[in-house]
Amino acid sequence: MTAARATDFDDWLVQTFGRVGAFSVLIVLVEIDETSVALLCSSYLHVIADETRWTDMTRLFDGSGAAWNGAAFFEADQAGLVTDAVARQRLTSLTRHLEKDRSILNEGAFFDARGLRLNVEEIVAR
């Protein structure tokens, strides 16, 4: 059996867990096309170990029923875990801000469907 290749997401999760220990993360699934990024759905989870890999996350995302091809992860708090109530409140605030400005995706850890890092870039009309 061959071990799964590490993705940028896998590296991010291990590094983040190594830095803060257990933490709460806000997740936003998006649909990316050539000129836009559409917000699809969001959730949060509490990361209590660093064994989760991109394939585990994609199975969870596929269960959402959303036609996603990108996902952004934001630490709910730099200090680590937060309560469910705080995570919900911060997720609501984050999605409200993302509806106005997609460049905020770059402030989190933004990945494509393969678990590779992405950045949103503004298209400049010529």
C-alpha positions as CSV (number, residue, x, y, z in Angstrom):
1,M,0.0,0.0,0.0
2,T,1.3,3.4,-1.0
3,A,1.0,6.3,1.5
4,A,-1.0,9.3,0.2
5,R,1.1,12.1,-1.1
6,A,1.1,15.1,1.3
7,T,-0.8,18.1,0.1
8,D,-0.4,21.8,1.0
9,F,-3.4,21.3,3.3
10,D,-1.7,18.5,5.1
11,D,1.4,20.6,5.7
12,W,-0.7,23.6,6.8
13,L,-2.7,21.4,9.3
14,V,0.4,19.9,10.8
15,Q,2.2,23.2,11.1
16,T,-0.8,25.0,12.6
17,F,-1.4,22.2,15.1
18,G,2.3,22.2,16.0
19,R,2.2,26.0,16.6
20,V,-1.0,26.3,18.6
21,G,-2.1,22.7,19.6
22,A,-5.8,22.0,19.4
23,F,-7.7,24.8,17.5
24,S,-11.0,25.7,16.1
25,V,-11.2,26.3,12.3
26,L,-13.8,28.1,10.2
27,I,-14.3,26.5,6.8
28,V,-15.8,28.1,3.7
29,L,-16.5,26.0,0.6
30,V,-16.4,27.8,-2.7
31,E,-16.9,27.3,-6.4
32,I,-14.1,28.7,-8.5
33,D,-14.4,29.5,-12.2
34,E,-12.2,31.5,-14.4
35,T,-13.3,35.0,-13.3
36,S,-15.1,34.5,-10.0
37,V,-15.4,32.7,-6.7
38,A,-18.9,31.9,-5.4
39,L,-19.5,31.1,-1.7
40,L,-21.4,27.9,-1.3
41,C,-21.5,26.8,2.3
42,S,-19.6,27.1,5.6
43,S,-19.0,25.3,8.8
44,Y,-16.5,25.0,11.6
45,L,-14.7,22.2,13.4
46,H,-12.4,21.7,16.3
47,V,-9.0,20.2,15.4
48,I,-7.7,18.1,18.3
49,A,-4.9,16.2,16.5
50,D,-2.9,16.6,13.4
51,E,-3.7,13.2,11.7
52,T,-6.5,14.5,9.5
53,R,-5.5,14.6,5.8
54,W,-6.9,16.3,2.7
55,T,-8.7,13.0,1.6
56,D,-10.5,13.0,5.0
57,M,-11.6,16.6,4.5
58,T,-12.8,16.0,0.9
59,R,-15.0,13.1,2.1
60,L,-16.6,15.5,4.6
61,F,-17.0,18.2,2.0
62,D,-18.5,15.8,-0.5
63,G,-21.2,15.0,2.1
64,S,-22.3,18.6,2.0
65,G,-23.9,18.1,-1.5
66,A,-22.2,21.4,-2.7
67,A,-20.4,21.4,-6.0
68,W,-17.2,22.8,-4.4
69,N,-13.8,23.0,-5.9
70,G,-12.1,25.2,-3.3
71,A,-12.0,25.5,0.5
72,A,-10.7,28.2,2.8
73,F,-9.7,27.6,6.4
74,F,-9.5,30.3,9.0
75,E,-8.3,29.9,12.6
76,A,-11.2,30.9,14.8
77,D,-8.8,32.3,17.4
78,Q,-5.0,32.5,17.4
79,A,-5.0,31.0,21.0
80,G,-6.6,27.7,19.9
81,L,-10.0,26.3,20.7
82,V,-13.1,28.4,21.1
83,T,-16.6,27.4,22.2
84,D,-19.2,26.4,19.6
85,A,-21.1,29.7,20.2
86,V,-18.0,31.7,19.5
87,A,-17.2,29.7,16.4
88,R,-20.7,30.2,15.1
89,Q,-20.5,33.9,15.7
90,R,-17.1,34.3,14.1
91,L,-18.2,32.1,11.1
92,T,-21.3,34.4,10.6
93,S,-19.1,37.5,10.7
94,L,-16.5,35.9,8.3
95,T,-19.1,34.9,5.7
96,R,-20.7,38.4,5.9
97,H,-17.3,39.9,5.1
98,L,-16.5,37.4,2.4
99,E,-19.8,38.3,0.7
100,K,-18.4,41.8,0.2
101,D,-14.8,41.0,-0.4
102,R,-13.5,37.7,-1.8
103,S,-9.9,38.8,-1.3
104,I,-10.3,37.9,2.4
105,L,-9.9,34.3,1.3
106,N,-6.2,35.1,1.1
107,E,-6.1,35.8,4.8
108,G,-6.9,32.2,5.5
109,A,-5.5,29.0,4.1
110,F,-7.2,28.7,0.7
111,F,-6.9,25.4,-1.2
112,D,-8.2,23.9,-4.5
113,A,-9.9,20.5,-4.8
114,R,-6.5,18.8,-4.8
115,G,-5.4,20.4,-1.5
116,L,-3.0,22.8,-3.2
117,R,-2.7,26.4,-2.0
118,L,-4.5,29.2,-3.9
119,N,-4.7,33.0,-3.9
120,V,-7.5,35.2,-5.1
121,E,-6.3,37.8,-7.5
122,E,-8.2,40.7,-8.8
123,I,-8.9,40.9,-12.5
124,V,-7.9,44.2,-13.9
125,A,-9.9,45.3,-16.9
126,R,-7.8,46.6,-19.8
